[in-house]
Amino acid sequence: MPDRGQAPLLAALYGPTSSGKTALSVAAARRIEQDLGREVVIVSADSRQLYRYMDVGTSKTTVDQMGGIRHELIDVAEPSRKLELEEYVRLARDQISRALATGAIPFVVGGTGVYVGALLEGWEVDSVGASRASLRRDFPVSMTSDAYAMLRRLDRAAAARIHPNNHEAVINALAPIMAGGIARQGRPPSPALVALGVDPGPRAVDLRVERTYDDQVGRGLFDEVKALSERYGLDREVRARGRDSPNQVLHTHGYREYFEVALRHGKPVASLDPAELTEIRGQVIEHIRRHTRRQRGWFTKLAVDRLVTSPDQAFRAIARTLQAGS
C-alpha cells in the first residue's frame, strides 16, 4: 500500500535528441531514491525506443545506463506497424497510475513532444484514430503535398514545425484537427506536476548528434540494420512499398537512410560499400540535426516549469515540488 503521507507527484523531462536526457534523468532519479526514499519509475516518451530490435540506432537505454532505476515502455511493440498515439497514451497512463498507486514517482522522460504533451495535459485522444485512418485513405504518400497544403491552411504554426515530405507527421498533425481537435484538459489537478526541459543549445546538440552516430556505428549499427532487413524482409519491402510501408524501421532516421541509399544504388542493404556508408553518414547527421530543431519547437507548446542543465537542478526542482505538496 502507498504511504498516504507521501505527496503524489508526476515529473517529466523533455528535450531534443542528444541533449543528455537519459543520463540526467537517471542521475536525478537515483538521488531521489537515495535522499528522499521515494521509488522512481521512468516512463519513456520516446517514439522509437518502444520498438523491439531497434537498439543501437535509437540509442536505446541499456540496463547499465538505467542504473537500477525501473524503466517502462521500452521494447513494447514490433516495428512492423506504427504504435499510434492513442495506444501509447493508454500504455503510459497505465504505468503512471500503477506507479502512483504504490507511492512511486512516475518520471516521464523523452523527446517525443506529442507524447509528453498528451500525458502532462490530459489530452483526449481516443477519437483521433478514426480520423487518422480516414486521412491515410484520402491522402496516401503520393498526396503528401496536398495533405501538407491542407495543414498549412488549418494550422500554419503546426505546419511550420513539420517537414512537408514527412507523410506520417503531416497526417498526425491533421488527425486531431479533423477530429474536432484534441481536447486539452490542461494540467491534471492531481497529482502535483513538475515539468522540466533540457537543451544544451543547437551547437552543442549538433556536435553530440555527430558523435552519437559515430558511436552507434562503432557499436555495430550496420550489423543491426542488416539484421532488421533480414528479420522483416526490408529490402523487398522498400522496393515494393517504399514510403507506404508501415514498418517503422523505414521511417526512422539512422535506419531509413541505409535503405534509401541501397535502393538508389540498386543493391541490397548488406552490399553497401564504404563510399555509400559515408554518404549515409552525412544524410543521417543532417536529418537528425533538422529533427532536433523541430523537437525544440515543442518547448513553446509544453508548459515547462524550468530548463535544467544538471541532475542536481532536476533533483532540487522535484524536491521543492514534493515539499510544496506535503
Backbone bond lengths (Angstrom), bond angles and torsions (degrees), N, CA, C in turn:
res aa  C-N    CA-C-N  psi(-1)  N-CA   C-N-CA  omega(-1)  CA-C   N-CA-C  phi
1 M - - - 1.470 - - 1.526 110.38 -
2 P 1.328 119.80 140.63 1.450 120.61 178.23 1.510 111.15 -68.16
3 D 1.314 115.07 151.76 1.459 121.42 175.13 1.520 107.53 -77.09
4 R 1.334 117.38 113.81 1.460 120.47 -176.16 1.522 112.00 -69.99
5 G 1.339 116.73 -9.89 1.456 118.71 176.18 1.503 112.94 -82.36
6 Q 1.343 116.51 -8.45 1.449 121.03 -179.41 1.526 109.73 -92.41
7 A 1.320 116.11 127.21 1.460 120.13 -179.08 1.524 109.86 -69.76
8 P 1.346 118.14 130.28 1.471 119.84 176.46 1.525 110.15 -70.57
9 L 1.311 116.37 142.44 1.459 120.94 -177.28 1.515 109.75 -147.99
10 L 1.327 115.92 137.25 1.459 123.01 169.81 1.526 107.07 -111.45
11 A 1.334 116.77 121.45 1.462 121.32 179.00 1.523 109.16 -111.39
12 A 1.335 116.13 155.21 1.459 120.37 179.26 1.525 109.28 -147.70
13 L 1.322 115.00 148.62 1.464 121.82 175.40 1.519 107.69 -136.47
14 Y 1.331 115.81 118.68 1.463 121.28 -178.93 1.528 109.63 -118.58
15 G 1.332 116.01 144.18 1.456 120.06 175.35 1.511 110.34 -173.94
16 P 1.330 117.56 162.66 1.464 120.65 -178.78 1.518 111.96 -70.30
17 T 1.325 115.25 166.47 1.457 122.32 176.05 1.530 110.36 -53.76
18 S 1.328 116.23 138.99 1.464 123.63 178.03 1.522 113.39 65.95
19 S 1.337 117.31 26.35 1.464 120.36 177.84 1.520 112.76 -94.19
20 G 1.339 117.55 -3.67 1.457 120.37 177.43 1.518 114.52 94.21
21 K 1.331 117.79 21.49 1.469 121.36 -176.26 1.519 112.45 -62.55
22 T 1.342 116.54 -42.60 1.463 119.47 -173.86 1.519 111.62 -61.52
23 A 1.323 116.26 -54.37 1.469 119.57 -177.38 1.524 111.16 -63.51
24 L 1.324 117.20 -41.41 1.457 120.63 -178.47 1.522 111.16 -64.80
25 S 1.330 116.74 -45.01 1.469 119.94 -176.81 1.522 111.26 -66.92
26 V 1.329 117.41 -40.49 1.461 120.32 -179.54 1.525 110.60 -66.73
27 A 1.333 116.41 -43.89 1.470 119.10 179.59 1.529 111.07 -62.86
28 A 1.334 116.93 -41.83 1.467 120.31 178.57 1.528 110.39 -65.82
29 A 1.331 116.75 -41.24 1.460 120.43 -179.70 1.525 111.53 -64.02
30 R 1.318 117.01 -41.22 1.467 119.89 179.55 1.526 110.74 -64.03
31 R 1.311 116.77 -37.49 1.461 118.53 179.13 1.527 110.71 -69.52
32 I 1.335 117.41 -37.61 1.468 119.94 176.63 1.526 109.68 -59.80
33 E 1.324 116.10 -44.50 1.457 118.99 -179.18 1.524 111.60 -66.20
34 Q 1.335 116.22 -41.27 1.465 119.86 -176.35 1.526 112.38 -75.55
35 D 1.338 117.24 -44.29 1.465 120.69 -173.62 1.528 113.30 -88.75
36 L 1.333 117.60 -31.58 1.456 120.65 -176.07 1.529 113.32 -107.92
37 G 1.319 115.71 -9.52 1.459 118.82 178.38 1.512 114.34 68.96
38 R 1.339 117.99 24.78 1.465 122.07 179.72 1.526 109.31 -111.70
39 E 1.313 116.48 128.78 1.460 119.71 174.76 1.527 108.92 -67.32
40 V 1.339 115.88 143.33 1.460 121.86 176.80 1.524 108.52 -119.18
41 V 1.318 116.50 135.06 1.453 122.61 175.42 1.522 107.50 -117.31
42 I 1.325 117.27 113.40 1.463 120.36 178.50 1.524 108.58 -82.81
43 V 1.334 115.21 122.58 1.460 122.51 178.89 1.526 107.32 -104.92
44 S 1.312 116.24 110.10 1.461 120.43 -175.71 1.522 111.35 -64.95
45 A 1.333 115.31 133.92 1.466 121.85 173.10 1.524 108.16 -119.23
46 D 1.333 114.92 48.72 1.460 122.74 179.54 1.524 108.08 -115.38
47 S 1.310 116.58 117.63 1.463 120.93 -173.28 1.519 113.13 -74.19
48 R 1.322 118.59 -3.85 1.461 121.65 177.92 1.524 112.22 -107.50
49 Q 1.331 116.90 -36.04 1.461 119.18 -176.34 1.527 112.47 -71.92
50 L 1.307 117.07 -10.39 1.462 118.88 178.35 1.524 111.84 -77.18
51 Y 1.361 117.69 -10.06 1.458 120.26 -179.41 1.523 111.43 -93.23
52 R 1.325 115.23 137.36 1.453 121.46 179.47 1.531 111.07 -71.04
53 Y 1.331 115.58 152.19 1.467 125.12 173.17 1.523 113.74 73.44
54 M 1.324 118.34 -10.02 1.471 121.58 177.27 1.538 107.07 -97.81
55 D 1.306 115.96 76.76 1.457 121.20 -169.43 1.524 112.97 -99.12
56 V 1.322 115.96 -60.30 1.463 120.09 -175.17 1.527 110.78 -66.43
57 G 1.326 116.47 -46.88 1.457 120.68 -174.46 1.514 115.21 -70.95
58 T 1.333 117.71 -13.48 1.464 120.73 175.54 1.530 111.34 -105.68
59 S 1.333 116.45 3.77 1.478 120.73 -173.68 1.525 110.21 50.65
60 K 1.329 114.60 44.50 1.461 120.42 -177.26 1.525 110.33 -57.88
61 T 1.310 116.32 136.20 1.453 121.66 -178.51 1.524 110.13 -60.76
62 T 1.332 116.35 123.59 1.453 120.95 -179.02 1.524 110.35 -87.19
63 V 1.340 115.58 167.08 1.461 120.25 177.91 1.524 110.42 -59.07
64 D 1.322 117.14 -41.32 1.470 120.01 178.62 1.522 110.99 -62.59
65 Q 1.339 116.70 -42.84 1.464 120.22 -179.43 1.524 111.95 -66.90
66 M 1.330 117.20 -26.81 1.465 120.09 179.48 1.524 112.21 -66.72
67 G 1.307 117.87 -21.72 1.458 121.45 173.94 1.515 114.46 57.81
68 G 1.330 116.87 30.80 1.453 119.74 179.87 1.522 114.64 84.69
69 I 1.336 116.88 -2.52 1.468 121.08 177.77 1.525 109.21 -85.78
70 R 1.311 116.03 133.48 1.467 120.15 179.66 1.527 110.41 -67.36
71 H 1.321 116.02 130.95 1.465 122.69 177.32 1.523 109.56 -119.00
72 E 1.315 116.37 139.77 1.456 121.91 178.68 1.527 110.61 -126.54
73 L 1.328 115.42 158.86 1.473 125.54 178.09 1.528 112.21 66.81
74 I 1.313 115.13 38.06 1.463 122.85 168.04 1.524 106.22 -117.54
75 D 1.336 116.65 133.00 1.473 121.32 -179.45 1.525 112.26 62.71
76 V 1.313 117.84 48.44 1.468 119.86 -178.11 1.525 113.10 -108.26
77 A 1.333 118.70 -4.10 1.466 119.85 -175.58 1.524 110.31 -147.57
78 E 1.324 114.62 153.00 1.463 120.83 172.10 1.526 108.60 -78.46
79 P 1.344 117.58 142.13 1.470 118.55 178.79 1.520 113.94 -76.73
80 S 1.333 117.53 1.48 1.467 119.78 -178.40 1.521 112.97 -65.36
81 R 1.337 117.04 -17.52 1.461 120.14 172.74 1.521 108.91 -146.06
82 K 1.304 115.55 158.05 1.461 121.07 -178.90 1.520 110.47 -74.79
83 L 1.321 116.70 132.00 1.456 121.09 171.56 1.527 106.70 -83.86
84 E 1.326 116.02 113.28 1.458 120.46 -171.46 1.528 111.63 -73.68
85 L 1.323 115.21 163.25 1.458 121.45 -177.37 1.523 111.39 -55.13
86 E 1.319 117.42 -45.43 1.453 118.79 -176.15 1.534 111.94 -65.63
87 E 1.352 116.59 -31.75 1.461 119.78 176.48 1.524 110.41 -68.22
88 Y 1.336 115.44 -44.64 1.460 118.74 178.73 1.529 110.82 -60.61
89 V 1.317 116.84 -46.64 1.466 120.65 -177.60 1.524 110.76 -59.67
90 R 1.322 116.65 -41.11 1.471 119.66 179.14 1.535 110.42 -61.96
91 L 1.328 116.91 -46.01 1.466 120.71 179.83 1.527 111.20 -63.90
92 A 1.330 115.99 -44.20 1.463 120.02 -176.91 1.521 111.54 -67.30
93 R 1.330 117.07 -42.83 1.464 119.11 179.30 1.528 111.16 -63.09
94 D 1.323 116.14 -33.46 1.463 119.26 177.23 1.527 110.36 -65.19
95 Q 1.327 117.34 -43.30 1.464 120.79 178.92 1.528 111.32 -65.92
96 I 1.313 116.56 -39.75 1.469 120.36 178.85 1.529 109.99 -63.90
97 S 1.332 116.96 -44.17 1.466 120.56 -179.70 1.523 111.04 -63.44
98 R 1.319 117.13 -41.22 1.465 120.71 179.26 1.526 110.91 -63.54
99 A 1.324 116.15 -43.06 1.465 119.12 179.83 1.523 110.99 -62.92
100 L 1.322 116.83 -46.94 1.466 120.58 -179.33 1.532 111.34 -62.31
101 A 1.329 116.29 -35.95 1.461 120.00 -178.13 1.520 112.17 -66.04
102 T 1.331 117.53 -22.76 1.464 120.74 179.84 1.528 112.40 -101.14
103 G 1.329 116.89 5.08 1.452 120.60 -179.47 1.514 114.14 84.53
104 A 1.349 116.86 5.84 1.459 120.55 178.55 1.530 110.54 -81.84
105 I 1.322 116.09 165.81 1.460 122.08 177.14 1.525 108.38 -103.82
106 P 1.337 119.01 111.28 1.468 119.97 172.94 1.520 109.68 -73.32
107 F 1.324 116.20 131.97 1.459 122.45 -174.68 1.531 106.76 -123.78
108 V 1.324 117.31 99.75 1.460 123.10 -179.03 1.527 108.65 -77.55
109 V 1.335 116.42 120.57 1.462 120.44 -174.93 1.519 109.46 -132.73
110 G 1.331 117.11 125.20 1.453 119.07 176.64 1.508 113.71 172.10
111 G 1.325 113.66 179.53 1.451 120.08 -177.56 1.521 113.76 -117.96
112 T 1.346 116.87 12.21 1.461 119.95 177.43 1.523 107.85 -96.44
113 G 1.316 116.11 99.90 1.459 121.43 -170.95 1.510 113.93 -58.03
114 V 1.339 117.30 -38.40 1.458 119.48 -178.06 1.522 110.51 -67.54
115 Y 1.332 117.80 -32.25 1.468 120.87 176.31 1.524 110.06 -65.98
116 V 1.330 115.42 -49.95 1.464 119.84 -177.66 1.526 110.34 -62.91
117 G 1.327 116.97 -45.02 1.455 120.44 -179.92 1.516 112.33 -60.81
118 A 1.340 117.08 -42.50 1.460 120.42 -179.26 1.519 111.62 -62.37
119 L 1.344 117.10 -38.24 1.456 120.64 -177.41 1.526 112.15 -77.58
120 L 1.325 117.10 -40.46 1.461 119.34 -176.06 1.521 112.32 -76.96
121 E 1.332 116.54 -30.22 1.455 119.77 -174.08 1.527 113.16 -104.84
122 G 1.335 116.52 3.54 1.460 119.47 175.58 1.510 114.16 65.02
123 W 1.337 117.79 41.44 1.454 120.42 -178.90 1.529 111.32 -60.95
124 E 1.322 115.33 144.54 1.457 121.99 169.85 1.519 107.40 -93.54
125 V 1.324 117.02 108.62 1.466 120.20 -170.88 1.524 113.98 -113.36
126 D 1.324 117.98 -2.24 1.470 119.33 -173.43 1.519 113.28 -62.95
127 S 1.323 117.58 -30.49 1.472 119.82 -176.07 1.521 112.64 -81.24
128 V 1.327 116.62 -6.48 1.466 119.87 -173.81 1.532 111.67 -77.84
129 G 1.338 117.53 -29.24 1.459 120.37 -174.98 1.513 113.16 -58.43
130 A 1.320 117.50 -46.82 1.467 120.72 -179.42 1.525 110.75 -64.13
131 S 1.323 116.40 -39.23 1.455 120.63 178.39 1.524 110.93 -63.38
132 R 1.324 116.57 -41.48 1.462 120.54 -179.95 1.526 111.07 -64.24
133 A 1.340 116.19 -43.07 1.466 119.61 179.18 1.528 111.16 -61.58
134 S 1.318 115.78 -41.02 1.465 119.94 179.17 1.525 111.34 -64.38
135 L 1.329 116.37 -42.63 1.460 120.37 179.73 1.524 111.81 -64.36
136 R 1.337 116.50 -37.73 1.463 119.25 178.53 1.521 111.25 -65.33
137 R 1.329 116.38 -33.29 1.473 118.87 175.95 1.527 110.70 -70.92
138 D 1.327 116.75 -41.16 1.461 120.99 -176.42 1.529 112.63 -76.55
139 F 1.338 115.39 -30.77 1.469 120.06 -176.70 1.525 110.15 -128.28
140 P 1.330 117.91 79.32 1.470 119.33 174.11 1.531 110.00 -64.58
141 V 1.311 115.99 175.36 1.471 119.90 -176.04 1.524 111.43 -56.21
142 S 1.333 116.94 -35.50 1.469 120.24 -179.76 1.522 112.58 -63.51
143 M 1.354 117.17 -15.80 1.466 120.95 -179.35 1.533 111.44 -114.27
144 T 1.327 116.12 26.96 1.466 119.89 179.57 1.521 111.66 -57.83
145 S 1.315 117.35 -38.95 1.465 120.09 -178.96 1.525 111.37 -63.39
146 D 1.328 116.70 -35.75 1.465 119.94 178.14 1.533 110.59 -68.35
147 A 1.332 115.53 -41.18 1.463 119.29 178.04 1.519 110.76 -63.97
148 Y 1.328 115.73 -40.36 1.467 119.50 179.82 1.525 110.90 -65.65
149 A 1.332 116.70 -38.82 1.469 120.07 177.48 1.521 110.64 -61.58
150 M 1.338 116.88 -39.61 1.464 120.03 176.89 1.530 110.45 -64.01
151 L 1.334 116.50 -42.67 1.460 119.77 179.57 1.526 110.85 -61.82
152 R 1.304 117.15 -40.31 1.461 120.03 178.66 1.525 111.65 -62.38
153 R 1.315 116.58 -37.09 1.457 119.69 178.43 1.528 111.39 -68.03
154 L 1.332 116.20 -36.51 1.466 120.56 -173.62 1.517 113.60 -88.80
155 D 1.336 116.58 -33.35 1.470 120.08 -176.83 1.518 108.93 -155.21
156 R 1.330 115.93 87.19 1.461 120.39 -176.33 1.528 111.80 -63.54
157 A 1.314 117.17 -34.16 1.470 119.82 -179.92 1.523 110.65 -65.18
158 A 1.334 117.03 -43.33 1.467 120.47 178.35 1.522 110.59 -64.83
159 A 1.333 116.48 -41.11 1.462 120.22 179.90 1.523 111.68 -62.68
160 A 1.325 116.99 -34.71 1.463 120.71 -178.28 1.522 112.22 -65.80
161 R 1.329 117.19 -22.61 1.466 120.28 -178.64 1.529 112.56 -90.74
162 I 1.329 117.60 -0.53 1.464 121.53 -173.36 1.521 109.89 -122.10
163 H 1.332 116.50 138.94 1.457 119.86 175.15 1.531 108.74 -70.22
164 P 1.327 118.15 134.18 1.470 120.80 -176.23 1.522 114.60 -58.58
165 N 1.347 117.41 -22.77 1.466 120.40 -178.68 1.522 113.57 -95.71
166 N 1.329 117.68 1.24 1.465 120.96 -178.65 1.530 108.78 -86.23
167 H 1.312 115.83 90.49 1.463 121.30 -172.83 1.527 111.85 -58.25
168 E 1.338 117.10 -47.83 1.458 120.16 -177.84 1.529 111.46 -61.37
169 A 1.321 116.15 -43.16 1.465 119.34 -178.80 1.525 111.50 -65.98
170 V 1.326 116.85 -38.83 1.467 120.38 179.38 1.530 110.13 -65.18
171 I 1.337 116.57 -45.52 1.472 120.19 179.59 1.520 110.53 -63.55
172 N 1.333 116.61 -42.15 1.465 119.86 -179.88 1.520 112.18 -64.91
173 A 1.321 117.03 -32.40 1.464 120.07 177.77 1.525 111.24 -73.83
174 L 1.331 116.22 -35.16 1.460 120.15 -179.44 1.530 112.82 -75.73
175 A 1.326 116.79 -32.40 1.464 120.53 -172.16 1.523 113.95 -54.28
176 P 1.341 119.44 -50.88 1.468 117.81 179.97 1.517 113.53 -66.62
177 I 1.337 116.61 -29.67 1.464 119.58 178.64 1.530 109.81 -66.50
178 M 1.339 115.45 -46.17 1.457 119.86 -178.05 1.532 111.72 -72.03
179 A 1.339 116.22 -21.51 1.466 119.85 177.87 1.517 111.67 -86.32
180 G 1.311 116.56 4.09 1.456 119.74 179.77 1.507 112.89 99.72
181 G 1.341 115.32 7.81 1.460 119.18 178.53 1.515 111.41 91.98
182 I 1.315 116.40 136.40 1.462 120.29 174.66 1.518 107.76 -68.86
183 A 1.312 115.83 127.55 1.469 119.35 178.34 1.517 109.01 -73.96
184 R 1.307 115.95 112.92 1.460 120.37 179.21 1.520 107.96 -98.45
185 Q 1.308 114.26 115.67 1.451 119.34 -175.76 1.518 112.59 -84.02
186 G 1.318 116.26 -5.38 1.457 119.48 -174.23 1.510 109.67 82.36
187 R 1.292 116.95 -179.00 1.457 120.20 -177.93 1.518 110.60 -61.94
188 P 1.338 117.02 132.25 1.463 119.38 -179.88 1.525 111.17 -58.70
189 P 1.327 118.25 138.85 1.456 120.30 -178.63 1.514 112.97 -66.68
190 S 1.340 117.95 -24.78 1.460 122.01 179.54 1.517 107.15 -149.45
191 P 1.313 118.38 134.97 1.463 127.62 4.16 1.527 112.12 -82.08
192 A 1.335 115.37 -176.69 1.460 120.14 173.03 1.528 108.35 -63.42
193 L 1.304 116.56 153.89 1.456 121.27 -175.29 1.515 110.43 -132.75
194 V 1.329 116.19 135.64 1.459 121.23 169.58 1.526 107.26 -127.70
195 A 1.317 116.17 119.83 1.458 122.37 -178.25 1.524 109.13 -111.76
196 L 1.318 116.19 121.35 1.454 122.30 -175.79 1.524 110.08 -115.79
197 G 1.304 116.08 153.43 1.455 121.52 175.96 1.507 110.26 -125.39
198 V 1.323 116.95 150.59 1.462 121.59 174.99 1.520 107.99 -133.88
199 D 1.318 116.07 130.80 1.463 120.87 -178.91 1.524 109.35 -159.69
200 P 1.340 118.04 101.82 1.466 120.45 179.11 1.528 113.93 -68.27
201 G 1.331 116.57 -9.26 1.458 120.68 -178.90 1.514 111.78 106.07
202 P 1.343 117.63 157.49 1.468 121.71 -174.08 1.525 114.24 -57.50
203 R 1.330 117.67 -43.81 1.471 118.90 -177.16 1.516 111.51 -64.47
204 A 1.324 116.67 -45.79 1.463 120.45 -179.52 1.521 110.63 -64.38
205 V 1.325 116.49 -42.53 1.461 119.92 -179.52 1.527 110.36 -65.94
206 D 1.322 117.85 -40.95 1.464 121.05 178.15 1.530 110.79 -56.64
207 L 1.321 116.71 -44.53 1.466 120.32 178.72 1.524 111.02 -65.21
208 R 1.314 116.29 -40.58 1.469 120.12 179.74 1.517 111.31 -66.23
209 V 1.322 117.64 -36.97 1.462 121.01 178.29 1.521 110.03 -59.15
210 E 1.327 116.41 -45.51 1.462 120.38 -180.00 1.522 111.31 -64.86
211 R 1.327 116.64 -45.16 1.466 119.98 179.68 1.520 111.29 -64.91
212 T 1.336 116.11 -39.18 1.468 119.92 179.99 1.516 110.84 -62.85
213 Y 1.322 116.98 -44.06 1.466 118.95 -179.39 1.524 110.74 -63.69
214 D 1.316 117.37 -44.80 1.462 119.75 179.92 1.533 111.16 -62.71
215 D 1.327 116.01 -35.63 1.463 119.62 176.05 1.527 110.73 -66.44
216 Q 1.319 117.04 -39.86 1.465 120.79 178.37 1.528 110.74 -62.25
217 V 1.320 116.06 -41.92 1.464 119.75 177.85 1.528 109.84 -61.57
218 G 1.339 116.05 -42.45 1.455 120.02 178.98 1.518 113.17 -64.71
219 R 1.342 116.55 -25.90 1.465 120.85 -179.92 1.527 112.96 -93.65
220 G 1.340 116.28 8.84 1.455 118.86 172.30 1.512 116.21 100.74
221 L 1.327 117.56 30.55 1.463 119.93 -178.77 1.524 111.94 -59.18
222 F 1.326 117.39 -43.39 1.463 119.53 -177.74 1.523 110.70 -62.50
223 D 1.324 117.08 -39.17 1.467 119.75 176.75 1.522 110.52 -63.78
224 E 1.330 116.80 -37.36 1.464 119.98 178.51 1.526 110.52 -65.83
225 V 1.319 117.45 -41.41 1.463 121.29 178.45 1.526 109.98 -60.75
226 K 1.326 116.58 -44.62 1.472 119.83 179.88 1.529 111.17 -64.89
227 A 1.321 117.02 -38.55 1.468 120.10 178.51 1.519 111.20 -65.72
228 L 1.331 117.17 -40.14 1.459 120.88 177.53 1.526 111.09 -65.56
229 S 1.334 116.00 -39.00 1.460 119.70 178.38 1.519 110.58 -61.99
230 E 1.328 116.59 -42.40 1.463 120.24 179.92 1.530 111.16 -69.26
231 R 1.334 117.10 -41.59 1.468 121.08 -177.62 1.528 111.52 -62.78
232 Y 1.344 116.69 -41.75 1.464 120.10 -172.98 1.544 113.66 -110.60
233 G 1.332 116.77 6.02 1.461 119.10 -179.36 1.511 112.86 61.17
234 L 1.331 116.49 43.97 1.468 119.97 -169.45 1.523 113.65 -75.21
235 D 1.338 118.20 -26.47 1.461 118.13 174.97 1.526 109.80 -61.54
236 R 1.322 116.60 -44.37 1.478 119.97 177.04 1.521 110.48 -68.04
237 E 1.338 115.92 -41.22 1.467 120.39 -177.26 1.521 112.01 -60.70
238 V 1.328 116.79 -44.47 1.460 119.41 -176.82 1.524 111.21 -70.13
239 R 1.341 117.07 -31.83 1.471 119.28 176.65 1.522 110.70 -71.52
240 A 1.321 116.61 -37.77 1.462 120.18 -174.86 1.519 113.07 -81.29
241 R 1.357 116.65 -37.80 1.462 119.12 -170.88 1.519 114.08 -123.29
242 G 1.308 117.83 -17.93 1.459 120.03 178.99 1.514 112.26 54.48
243 R 1.320 115.93 -131.40 1.469 120.33 -177.87 1.519 113.45 -72.79
244 D 1.349 116.86 -7.19 1.461 119.69 175.43 1.523 112.14 -80.34
245 S 1.328 117.66 -8.78 1.459 120.07 -179.82 1.527 110.11 -64.83
246 P 1.330 117.72 138.59 1.466 120.06 176.13 1.519 113.01 -80.64
247 N 1.346 117.48 -9.62 1.467 119.81 -175.85 1.522 110.31 -68.19
248 Q 1.327 115.56 124.41 1.454 120.42 -172.41 1.521 114.00 -74.98
249 V 1.319 117.66 -14.90 1.464 119.34 172.47 1.522 109.51 -58.72
250 L 1.322 115.68 -39.21 1.463 121.17 -176.80 1.522 112.67 -80.03
251 H 1.341 116.84 0.02 1.465 121.11 178.36 1.531 111.05 -121.28
252 T 1.326 116.42 16.80 1.459 120.47 -175.85 1.521 110.53 -118.25
253 H 1.337 116.26 122.92 1.454 119.64 176.48 1.522 109.95 -58.60
254 G 1.323 115.12 138.99 1.454 120.69 -176.69 1.516 111.97 99.21
255 Y 1.328 116.54 -15.64 1.464 122.99 174.35 1.530 110.89 -121.73
256 R 1.331 115.42 -49.45 1.467 119.02 -171.71 1.522 111.69 -60.20
257 E 1.343 116.89 -32.02 1.467 119.73 -177.98 1.528 111.65 -62.81
258 Y 1.333 117.22 -33.32 1.470 120.15 177.61 1.520 110.46 -61.49
259 F 1.323 116.07 -44.03 1.460 119.75 -176.95 1.532 111.39 -74.63
260 E 1.325 117.08 -34.83 1.462 119.99 178.15 1.520 110.98 -65.16
261 V 1.336 116.81 -43.67 1.468 119.96 179.92 1.525 110.11 -68.77
262 A 1.331 117.60 -41.12 1.461 120.32 178.13 1.523 110.84 -61.05
263 L 1.327 116.69 -43.24 1.460 120.83 179.10 1.522 110.87 -62.65
264 R 1.320 115.50 -43.54 1.467 120.03 -179.55 1.532 111.76 -61.69
265 H 1.329 116.56 -33.55 1.469 120.65 -179.15 1.524 112.06 -93.61
266 G 1.339 116.67 2.98 1.449 120.18 174.82 1.506 114.79 66.62
267 K 1.332 117.35 41.14 1.458 120.24 -178.57 1.522 109.68 -144.21
268 P 1.340 118.11 161.41 1.466 119.69 174.24 1.515 110.54 -70.28
269 V 1.319 116.13 156.08 1.448 120.18 -175.12 1.527 111.67 -61.87
270 A 1.334 117.39 -31.34 1.466 120.48 -179.26 1.521 112.51 -66.65
271 S 1.338 117.48 -16.55 1.466 120.78 -177.23 1.524 113.51 -97.55
272 L 1.314 117.72 7.30 1.467 120.05 178.84 1.521 110.41 -58.96
273 D 1.323 116.02 137.89 1.463 119.49 -178.27 1.529 110.31 -100.54
274 P 1.340 117.93 172.43 1.477 120.56 -176.07 1.524 114.09 -55.83
275 A 1.330 117.78 -38.11 1.465 119.73 179.85 1.525 110.38 -65.61
276 E 1.316 116.28 -39.67 1.461 119.91 179.14 1.527 111.49 -70.34
277 L 1.316 117.57 -34.38 1.462 120.93 175.83 1.526 110.79 -66.04
278 T 1.311 116.93 -34.86 1.468 120.19 174.99 1.523 110.41 -66.50
279 E 1.324 116.74 -40.58 1.471 121.26 176.00 1.531 110.23 -59.73
280 I 1.320 116.45 -42.57 1.462 121.76 179.80 1.515 110.29 -63.72
281 R 1.316 117.06 -42.44 1.473 120.69 179.98 1.524 111.08 -54.57
282 G 1.312 116.65 -47.57 1.460 120.03 -179.54 1.513 112.17 -62.45
283 Q 1.326 116.66 -40.46 1.460 120.24 -179.45 1.520 111.60 -67.40
284 V 1.332 116.60 -44.29 1.461 120.04 -178.68 1.520 110.73 -61.12
285 I 1.314 116.57 -48.05 1.469 120.35 -177.80 1.521 110.62 -61.45
286 E 1.322 117.24 -43.43 1.461 120.34 -179.77 1.523 111.01 -65.77
287 H 1.322 117.29 -43.56 1.465 120.42 -179.09 1.525 111.71 -64.34
288 I 1.327 117.15 -42.57 1.466 119.11 -178.77 1.520 110.49 -70.29
289 R 1.320 117.91 -36.08 1.474 119.49 176.00 1.525 110.87 -61.33
290 R 1.309 117.26 -41.74 1.466 119.73 176.65 1.527 110.63 -63.69
291 H 1.319 115.24 -39.56 1.466 119.75 179.80 1.527 111.13 -62.66
292 T 1.319 117.89 -39.96 1.466 119.94 179.88 1.525 111.34 -63.87
293 R 1.317 116.97 -31.37 1.471 119.08 177.97 1.529 110.37 -70.12
294 R 1.320 117.06 -36.82 1.462 119.31 175.76 1.524 110.50 -68.86
295 Q 1.329 116.87 -38.66 1.469 119.63 176.42 1.523 110.83 -60.07
296 R 1.316 116.04 -39.58 1.475 120.33 -177.76 1.524 110.39 -61.79
297 G 1.323 117.24 -28.09 1.458 120.35 178.84 1.522 113.00 -62.73
298 W 1.339 116.87 -21.41 1.459 119.66 179.53 1.520 112.99 -70.29
299 F 1.329 117.37 -19.00 1.462 119.21 178.25 1.530 111.03 -59.77
300 T 1.320 117.08 -29.48 1.461 120.15 179.90 1.524 111.49 -78.49
301 K 1.350 117.30 -16.19 1.467 121.43 -178.46 1.514 112.09 -98.42
302 L 1.331 116.85 -34.31 1.460 120.16 -177.93 1.520 110.34 -84.07
303 A 1.311 115.44 143.14 1.471 120.07 179.67 1.530 109.08 -83.23
304 V 1.337 115.83 71.48 1.456 121.63 -179.11 1.526 109.59 -76.37
305 D 1.331 116.85 126.79 1.460 120.68 -179.09 1.524 111.99 -70.25
306 R 1.328 115.89 -41.58 1.462 118.87 178.71 1.517 109.77 -163.91
307 L 1.335 114.75 154.19 1.459 121.64 172.64 1.518 108.46 -86.84
308 V 1.325 116.50 139.66 1.457 120.91 179.21 1.524 108.84 -123.59
309 T 1.313 115.42 154.27 1.464 120.35 179.93 1.521 112.24 -123.09
310 S 1.338 117.40 -2.26 1.458 119.93 -176.84 1.520 110.23 -151.08
311 P 1.339 117.21 158.30 1.472 120.03 175.19 1.525 112.31 -59.57
312 D 1.336 117.13 -34.12 1.460 120.16 -179.97 1.525 111.14 -63.01
313 Q 1.330 116.96 -42.87 1.463 119.90 177.93 1.522 111.05 -63.54
314 A 1.334 116.86 -41.61 1.460 119.75 178.86 1.524 110.61 -64.34
315 F 1.323 116.68 -43.79 1.460 120.71 179.62 1.525 110.63 -59.90
316 R 1.324 117.37 -46.40 1.458 120.53 -177.07 1.528 111.55 -65.03
317 A 1.341 116.69 -37.83 1.468 119.74 178.51 1.526 110.45 -64.58
318 I 1.327 116.72 -41.82 1.461 120.54 179.61 1.518 110.71 -69.11
319 A 1.343 117.18 -42.20 1.468 121.09 -179.59 1.540 111.09 -62.57
320 R 1.343 116.19 -39.98 1.474 119.19 179.26 1.529 111.02 -64.26
321 T 1.340 115.42 -41.05 1.470 118.65 179.47 1.520 110.93 -65.41
322 L 1.308 116.59 -38.85 1.475 120.55 176.70 1.521 111.07 -61.87
323 Q 1.324 115.99 -45.54 1.470 120.72 -179.41 1.518 110.50 -62.92
324 A 1.332 116.41 -39.73 1.472 119.36 -178.89 1.524 111.04 -67.25
325 G 1.350 116.45 -28.13 1.455 118.93 -178.34 1.508 114.11 -89.81
326 S 1.343 116.76 -6.18 1.472 120.13 -178.17 1.529 111.50 -73.88
